[in-house]
């Protein structure tokens, strides 16, 4: 029976299974889904102040991490459960799996429960493209993909379809993984008039590219990018660099040599000098957006929210540190 209050609430919880999600994406089209997800994320960043936010709860173990991610606004409450276990490939299981729920804030009634593994893969790629639209050079057409597991396929498709990337350079420590990715991408390469090549080293893969996307999940120490590989104006999309057990990123600026590494010991500092040290003001403060036309203010606000909310480890140094022509300024001048 429905609960009778000042308004009627339907006591029903819908469920979306993994197979249902796959059929839905196939029916709508993966590119269309990526485009819609990107738009939805952009719209939510622009109303950042509406959300009741809290840090994810993470349970780390020797083999991986399990995280709970809650968020709410005045109407909806949602959470996602997601893991990251690189060891799962030994057992024929995905490295990342997820599920979640959407509930009504007014009653606490769970309206929707969903398997979110495929959704997580799509959302990750959509977020990468959303950020690259604002931080990468507008004419970016080439991208290196370091780490060629399942997420790299979504990244490649998103950047080709939504950003106009037309050259992919692939590298993985397991060449068979790269060739599998190449085979899976063949229909899309033909559709978008793009090319993809498997390279024998990170150095060759990143040389001269506009964008570098790293998609690695190993919790052990491993150097990914040396500072000498980072070129002026290069945009680095560090997928998964969100905790000490995943890639910790040091910006290659100033005089001291730096490298971008994956370490399970401790996180690297997010800046190498006081001029580049990031600050994290409240995105809703409007400190970066005042005295600007409305359209520019909204675009500027979105850039602020992206950089503050995602807390990127890779930052673009200010002019006092290095002459990167594409750098829009240091973290303290996000607008």
KAPE-V963888 format. One record per residue. RES is the residue in one small letter. NEAR is the number of other C-alpha atoms within 10 Angstrom. D_CENTER is the distance of its C-alpha to the mean C-alpha in whole Angstrom. Layout:
res=RES near=NEAR d_center=D_CENTER
res=RES near=NEAR d_center=D_CENTER
This chain:
res=x near=6 d_center=43
res=x near=9 d_center=40
res=x near=11 d_center=40
res=x near=9 d_center=42
res=x near=7 d_center=41
res=x near=6 d_center=41
res=x near=7 d_center=39
res=x near=9 d_center=39
res=x near=14 d_center=36
res=x near=12 d_center=35
res=x near=11 d_center=35
res=x near=11 d_center=33
res=x near=13 d_center=30
res=x near=11 d_center=28
res=x near=13 d_center=26
res=x near=15 d_center=24
res=x near=13 d_center=24
res=x near=16 d_center=22
res=x near=10 d_center=24
res=x near=13 d_center=24
res=x near=17 d_center=21
res=x near=14 d_center=21
res=x near=12 d_center=24
res=x near=14 d_center=23
res=x near=17 d_center=20
res=x near=13 d_center=22
res=x near=11 d_center=25
res=x near=10 d_center=22
res=x near=11 d_center=21
res=x near=18 d_center=17
res=x near=18 d_center=17
res=x near=15 d_center=18
res=x near=19 d_center=16
res=x near=25 d_center=13
res=x near=17 d_center=15
res=x near=13 d_center=16
res=x near=20 d_center=12
res=x near=23 d_center=11
res=x near=14 d_center=14
res=x near=13 d_center=14
res=x near=14 d_center=11
res=x near=19 d_center=13
res=x near=12 d_center=16
res=x near=14 d_center=15
res=x near=19 d_center=14
res=x near=19 d_center=17
res=x near=15 d_center=19
res=x near=19 d_center=17
res=x near=14 d_center=21
res=x near=13 d_center=22
res=x near=16 d_center=19
res=x near=12 d_center=21
res=x near=13 d_center=18
res=x near=10 d_center=18
res=x near=9 d_center=17
res=x near=14 d_center=16
res=x near=12 d_center=19
res=x near=15 d_center=18
res=x near=11 d_center=21
res=x near=13 d_center=21
res=x near=10 d_center=23
res=x near=9 d_center=24
res=x near=12 d_center=22
res=x near=20 d_center=19
res=x near=19 d_center=18
res=x near=17 d_center=18
res=x near=16 d_center=16
res=x near=17 d_center=17
res=x near=16 d_center=15
res=x near=18 d_center=17
res=x near=16 d_center=17
res=x near=18 d_center=20
res=x near=15 d_center=22
res=x near=11 d_center=26
res=x near=11 d_center=26
res=x near=16 d_center=23
res=x near=21 d_center=22
res=x near=18 d_center=19
res=x near=17 d_center=18
res=x near=20 d_center=16
res=x near=20 d_center=17
res=x near=19 d_center=15
res=x near=21 d_center=16
res=x near=22 d_center=15
res=x near=20 d_center=18
res=x near=18 d_center=18
res=x near=17 d_center=22
res=x near=14 d_center=22
res=x near=10 d_center=22
res=x near=9 d_center=26
res=x near=7 d_center=26
res=x near=8 d_center=25
res=x near=12 d_center=22
res=x near=16 d_center=18
res=x near=18 d_center=16
res=x near=22 d_center=14
res=x near=19 d_center=16
res=x near=20 d_center=16
res=x near=21 d_center=18
res=x near=18 d_center=19
res=x near=20 d_center=21
res=x near=21 d_center=22
res=x near=19 d_center=25
res=x near=17 d_center=27
res=x near=15 d_center=28
res=x near=10 d_center=31
res=x near=10 d_center=32
res=x near=11 d_center=30
res=x near=16 d_center=30
res=x near=18 d_center=27
res=x near=17 d_center=27
res=x near=16 d_center=24
res=x near=18 d_center=23
res=x near=19 d_center=21
res=x near=21 d_center=19
res=x near=23 d_center=16
res=x near=20 d_center=15
res=x near=19 d_center=14
res=x near=21 d_center=13
res=x near=18 d_center=10
res=x near=19 d_center=10
res=x near=23 d_center=10
res=x near=20 d_center=8
res=x near=21 d_center=5
res=x near=24 d_center=6
res=x near=28 d_center=7
res=x near=22 d_center=5
res=x near=18 d_center=4
res=x near=25 d_center=8
res=x near=23 d_center=9
res=x near=18 d_center=8
res=x near=19 d_center=10
res=x near=16 d_center=13
res=x near=14 d_center=13
res=x near=21 d_center=13
res=x near=20 d_center=14
res=x near=17 d_center=18
res=x near=13 d_center=19
res=x near=10 d_center=21
res=x near=21 d_center=18
res=x near=18 d_center=19
res=x near=22 d_center=18
res=x near=29 d_center=15
res=x near=29 d_center=16
res=x near=26 d_center=14
res=x near=26 d_center=14
res=x near=22 d_center=14
res=x near=26 d_center=16
res=x near=19 d_center=15
res=x near=16 d_center=14
res=x near=20 d_center=11
res=x near=23 d_center=11
res=x near=18 d_center=14
res=x near=21 d_center=11
res=x near=26 d_center=9
res=x near=27 d_center=13
res=x near=21 d_center=14
res=x near=26 d_center=12
res=x near=25 d_center=12
res=x near=25 d_center=16
res=x near=20 d_center=16
res=x near=17 d_center=15
res=x near=18 d_center=15
res=x near=16 d_center=18
res=x near=23 d_center=17
res=x near=19 d_center=20
res=x near=21 d_center=20
res=x near=25 d_center=18
res=x near=23 d_center=19
res=x near=30 d_center=18
res=x near=26 d_center=19
res=x near=21 d_center=19
res=x near=13 d_center=22
res=x near=11 d_center=23
res=x near=15 d_center=24
res=x near=11 d_center=25
res=x near=17 d_center=21
res=x near=24 d_center=21
res=x near=17 d_center=24
res=x near=14 d_center=23
res=x near=20 d_center=19
res=x near=21 d_center=22
res=x near=11 d_center=24
res=x near=12 d_center=21
res=x near=19 d_center=20
res=x near=13 d_center=24
res=x near=10 d_center=24
res=x near=15 d_center=21
res=x near=20 d_center=22
res=x near=10 d_center=26
res=x near=11 d_center=25
res=x near=14 d_center=23
res=x near=11 d_center=25
res=x near=18 d_center=22
res=x near=17 d_center=23
res=x near=19 d_center=22
res=x near=15 d_center=23
res=x near=19 d_center=23
res=x near=18 d_center=24
res=x near=13 d_center=25
res=x near=13 d_center=24
res=x near=21 d_center=21
res=x near=16 d_center=23
res=x near=16 d_center=24
res=x near=22 d_center=21
res=x near=26 d_center=19
res=x near=15 d_center=22
res=x near=16 d_center=23
res=x near=21 d_center=19
res=x near=23 d_center=17
res=x near=24 d_center=14
res=x near=23 d_center=13
res=x near=21 d_center=10
res=x near=23 d_center=10
res=x near=22 d_center=10
res=x near=23 d_center=12
res=x near=22 d_center=14
res=x near=19 d_center=17
res=x near=22 d_center=18
res=x near=13 d_center=21
res=x near=14 d_center=21
res=x near=14 d_center=20
res=x near=12 d_center=20
res=x near=18 d_center=17
res=x near=22 d_center=18
res=x near=16 d_center=21
res=x near=16 d_center=22
res=x near=11 d_center=24
res=x near=18 d_center=22
res=x near=22 d_center=20
res=x near=15 d_center=21
res=x near=15 d_center=22
res=x near=19 d_center=19
res=x near=23 d_center=17
res=x near=24 d_center=13
res=x near=22 d_center=11
res=x near=25 d_center=7
res=x near=21 d_center=7
res=x near=20 d_center=5
res=x near=16 d_center=7
res=x near=22 d_center=9
res=x near=16 d_center=10
res=x near=14 d_center=13
res=x near=16 d_center=16
res=x near=24 d_center=16
res=x near=26 d_center=13
res=x near=31 d_center=13
res=x near=25 d_center=15
res=x near=27 d_center=14
res=x near=23 d_center=18
res=x near=23 d_center=18
res=x near=26 d_center=21
res=x near=23 d_center=23
res=x near=16 d_center=26
res=x near=10 d_center=29
res=x near=9 d_center=28
res=x near=12 d_center=26
res=x near=17 d_center=23
res=x near=18 d_center=21
res=x near=23 d_center=17
res=x near=19 d_center=18
res=x near=26 d_center=17
res=x near=21 d_center=19
res=x near=17 d_center=20
res=x near=13 d_center=23
res=x near=12 d_center=21
res=x near=20 d_center=18
res=x near=18 d_center=19
res=x near=13 d_center=20
res=x near=18 d_center=17
res=x near=22 d_center=20
res=x near=20 d_center=23
res=x near=16 d_center=26
res=x near=7 d_center=27
res=x near=16 d_center=26
res=x near=23 d_center=22
res=x near=16 d_center=22
res=x near=22 d_center=19
res=x near=11 d_center=20
res=x near=13 d_center=19
res=x near=14 d_center=21
res=x near=14 d_center=21
res=x near=23 d_center=19
res=x near=16 d_center=22
res=x near=11 d_center=24
res=x near=14 d_center=24
res=x near=15 d_center=25
res=x near=19 d_center=23
res=x near=21 d_center=24
res=x near=13 d_center=28
res=x near=10 d_center=31
res=x near=12 d_center=28
res=x near=9 d_center=29
res=x near=11 d_center=27
res=x near=9 d_center=25
res=x near=13 d_center=24
res=x near=17 d_center=24
res=x near=14 d_center=21
res=x near=15 d_center=19
res=x near=20 d_center=19
res=x near=26 d_center=19
res=x near=24 d_center=15
res=x near=24 d_center=14
res=x near=27 d_center=16
res=x near=24 d_center=14
res=x near=22 d_center=10
res=x near=20 d_center=12
res=x near=18 d_center=14
res=x near=14 d_center=11
res=x near=12 d_center=8
res=x near=16 d_center=11
res=x near=17 d_center=10
res=x near=24 d_center=12
res=x near=19 d_center=13
res=x near=24 d_center=15
res=x near=26 d_center=17
res=x near=26 d_center=21
res=x near=20 d_center=23
res=x near=15 d_center=26
res=x near=13 d_center=28
res=x near=17 d_center=26
res=x near=15 d_center=26
res=x near=13 d_center=27
res=x near=18 d_center=23
res=x near=11 d_center=24
res=x near=15 d_center=21
res=x near=20 d_center=20
res=x near=15 d_center=20
res=x near=18 d_center=22
res=x near=19 d_center=21
res=x near=21 d_center=19
res=x near=15 d_center=22
res=x near=13 d_center=23
res=x near=17 d_center=19
res=x near=20 d_center=21
